[in-house]
Amino acid sequence: MPRPWLAEREFGEIAVPVRYFREASSASFFQSTIYGLRILWLLANDVLHKTGLHKSRQFQSLHRRYAAADESEKAHARCELGWIH
């Protein structure tokens, strides 16, 4: 989708001098590895959800999530009232 208001803008890079030193990083190798594996797990679940091989509530829209809950509550109420056996 074209965005005409972006066509008139100029974008550039602003260099910011930064110094890195060992004490500035608080993440250990182990913590970084766990973080990376969790990201890969999340991406794998997303792919499985999008392909339909495994549906995950995490990737459902809130509208669909609540619509399914409403239908479940309505069906439960019909069963309690004896409308459905």
N, C-alpha and C positions, 0 to 999 in steps of 0.2 A: 504494500500500500504506500504510494508516494506521499511524502510529507513536504508540501511546498514551503512551509515555514523553516525547514532545515536547509533548503537549497541556498538561502541567502546568508547563512551563517558560515563563519570560518572557525575551524577547530585547530588547536595547536597543543603542543606539549610544554609543560612548565617543568623545568628541571629543578629538583630540590636536593641540595647536597645533604647526604646522610652518611653517618659513620656507624658501622656495625662492629660490635665487640661481643665476645663470648658471653658475658654476663647479661646481655640484653635479651638473649633467647632463654625462655623458661621451659620450652618444650623439649623433652628428652627424645632420644631415638625411639624408645619403646612407645611413648605417647604418640609420636608422629606416625609410627607404623600402625598403631591401632586406629588412629584417625583415618589414615589412607584406606585401610581395609574396610572401615565402616562406610566410607564414601563409595568404594567399589561395590559393596553389598547393596547400598541404596540404589546405585545405577542399575545393577542387575535386577533388582525388584521392579524398578521403573520399566525396564525393557519387558520383563515378564508380564507386567500389568498392561502395557500398551499392546502387546501381541495377543493378550487374552489367555495366556497359558496359566497365569496365576493372578487373580484379582485381589487387590490389597485396598483396605479402607483408607490407608495413608494417601493414596493417589486419587481417591474419589472426590468430586466436588462436594462442598457442604450441602448444596441443594439436593443432590442425589442421595447423600447420606441421610439427611433428615426426611426426605420423601420416602425412602425405604423404611425408616423407623416409623413414620406415620402409618404406612400401609400395614406394617406388622402389628401396631397397636390396634388398628381398626379390625384386623382379622382376629386378633385375640379377643376383642370386645364382642364380635359376632359369635365366637365360640362360647363365651361365657353366657351370652343371652340365649343360647340354644339355637341360633339361626343356622349354624354349621355344625355338623357332627363329625 
